[in-house]
Amino acid sequence: MIDKKIEKYELLTEQIKALTEGETDVIAVMANVCAAIHETMGFFWTGFYRVKDDELVLGPFQGPVACMHIGFGRGVCGSAWKQCQTIVVPDVEQFPGHIACSSLSRSEIVVPLLSDDGIVRAVLDIDSKELNTFDDTDRRYLETICKTIAVQLYGSSSLP
């Protein structure tokens, strides 16, 4: 029997491929991807931060208002950017330097989008109101989704 979460992610992954196929506008792709993830999975906050110069700048998102600028290495998003890898945080209160855009956020996952030269171009940031929301299933599927759109937008062929 397939786990309900896996079943949702399988359908979501196919939906995102169909939804974004052939589109090269970064904002359009990010907007529909975060809307699809947010609607399907029911997360508290789902969105992208784009690398611009030496900071992450808020991109398309679904959910309450968010921080607009995040420095390199700061918080979960800036740390995922600096480390070029996905970070799963079961309890944001336990993450050193966590940036609380909302006091309702309790757990978080951040997945980088890389270009083919290994440069982080953006991060997908997802927050939950519950502790321990994100697991290896979320990580695997969200990395697959990010890889798919990174290939499309930036020519990336792999995640770290």
CORRA-V768965 format. One record per pair of residues at least 24 apart in sequence whose C-alpha atoms are under 6 Angstrom apart, sorted by sequence separation. I is the first residue (numbers start at 1). J is the second residue. D is the distance in Angstrom with one decimal. If there is no record, write none. Layout:
i=I j=J d=D
i=I j=J d=D
//
This chain:
i=75 j=99 d=5.1
i=86 j=110 d=5.6
i=105 j=129 d=4.8
i=106 j=130 d=5.4
i=107 j=131 d=5.2
i=86 j=111 d=4.5
i=104 j=129 d=5.6
i=106 j=131 d=5.3
i=31 j=60 d=5.0
i=113 j=146 d=5.8
i=67 j=101 d=5.5
i=66 j=101 d=5.5
i=113 j=150 d=5.6
i=115 j=154 d=4.8
i=116 j=155 d=5.3
i=91 j=131 d=5.6
i=115 j=155 d=5.7
i=116 j=156 d=3.7
i=90 j=131 d=5.8
i=115 j=156 d=4.2
i=116 j=157 d=5.7
i=90 j=132 d=4.2
i=114 j=156 d=5.9
i=51 j=121 d=5.3
i=51 j=122 d=5.3
i=50 j=122 d=4.2
i=49 j=122 d=5.5
i=49 j=123 d=5.4
i=48 j=123 d=5.6
i=85 j=160 d=6.0
i=48 j=124 d=4.6
i=47 j=124 d=5.8
i=48 j=125 d=5.9
i=47 j=125 d=5.4
i=46 j=125 d=5.9
i=46 j=126 d=4.5
i=45 j=126 d=5.5
i=45 j=127 d=5.0
i=44 j=127 d=5.7
i=44 j=128 d=4.9
i=43 j=128 d=5.6
i=24 j=153 d=5.8
//
